Structures are given as structure tokens and as C-alpha cells.
Amino acid sequence: MTVPLSLRHMGGGYSRRLPVLRDVTLAAQRGSITGLLGRNGAGKTTLLHTALGLRKAWHGSAELFGHDAWDAPTEIRKRVGFVPQDLRDFHWMTVSQCVRLVASFYREWDEGLVSGLQRQWGLRDERIGSLSPGLRQRVAVLLAVGHRPELLVLDEPVASLDPGARRDFLRLVGDLNAETEQTVLLSSHVCTDIERICSDVAILHHGRIAVCGRVDDLKEGVRRVVGIPDDVHGTDVLARSGNQVWLRNWRRYDLSDAVRVEELSLEELFLDVTA
């Protein structure tokens, strides 16, 4: 089956002198929830915009359901939902006016889902420009999920939400995924959000995907090894600093000479690899 989102050796950014993305390879498998982790300024938004065809890749490829993202036809784009960091459009419209406008572009619109979320979140029918950042973010979610997209892409979706709203939103993403096998790509720099709902994780660093895999596999299969011999090298070495190495598939190696072999949380792995 066609992969909903696929990036192969993709590069891009705002200036060719200072590219943001250099060689990004990533695939969001059907039915997965993939977390895209990266420090602030790592290029997560640029990656998502290029993956969705909002920016053109300079080299490599970005595909949506097997079609080039930049030239994807309307029927392909209608299978995608996107939640930006901040809803900057439609500020002159009320929430209901905005929802009706967006719904008019789709043959199938789940009015029950949207109205239910609107009531659950206490979204009053006010002008979007007068809403707080957190409430505007909830409106963006309504617009993105109302047509039940097969691929849902979220750019730091809970950054402006309070803890209770963050939990509710992440639960909604997980429920939609479980109900319809919706594919989700979620960017964040908060590891606890990724661990809460994501099956897979990719860590963006220096314009490349430094680490990618199942969340449980990475937590079990990667160790920080202190005092390891220099002859341990290859693709299993995620990072090296002084006498420390971050090693994938660590059980394959003879680590009897190591000073320590340390288990890592996802947050520790993220901070170490991007240090």
C-alpha cells in the first residue's frame, strides 16, 4: 500500500546559502503516529511545510500518497489535514462561519465530530481574532479533522494549550487514530507528549533525521556507553563525545570493557543526540 507521507534525501529551506534541511529521509507509515522531535529552530516547521508541498524541496523528493507533494492534485490534498503552530487566517470570521466555509470544500464533513468538540472545548461563537492563542489552536484542530483526513499533520499543536487541554487534545489524536487508522505526524520538542501517544519517533538535528524508529525499540535498544573502545563504529553509533558513545543495538557488542552502560529515557536520548 502507498505510504501516506514519504521523504527521500530531501533538502530545502529559505536560503540556498544556509539550508535548513540537508538530507531528510522519513516515512510516516499507514496507521502510525509518528513524533517529530527537534529543538526550537531545528527546522521542524520547514520540514512539515515542504513535506506537504507548501514549500518546494530543493533536492530529493517529498511525496503524499505516492504523488509529488509540490504538484499533488486536489483529490490527494483533500486526504490531508494540517494544524499549524498558530491559526493566522480568518480572524474576521466567527468560529461557525469559518467552520461552514471550510466544510463547503469537502463532500464528506463530520458535523457531529466538529460540533461535539466545539461543545467539549467550550468554544464560543466569537470572532477568531478575539480568541486566545489556545482557543485559536482548537479552532485550527476543528478545521483539520472535520473531513476525517487519512493523514493528519500537526505542527507543535499543543504549545499554547494548558495542561488539561493538552491531555484532552492528545487523547483525541489517539482516539481518531485508533478509530480510523488515521496516519499522524506530530512535531514537538516535548518528549512527554511524544511518549504519551506516538508509536514512532524521529529526531531532527542539523538538517537530518539523526534517529528514527519505534519509541519502545529506541528506549530498549539504545544505551549510553561510557569508556567504550574506539573500534566500535558504524551506523549503530548515533553520537560520540569524548569517551562516551550512544549505541543502537548495544547487545550485539562486547561491552565488557565499558565503564558503564546506561539506560536512557526518550528525553535523555533526545537531549544527548542533539547536544
Disulfide bonds with the S-S distance in Angstrom:
none
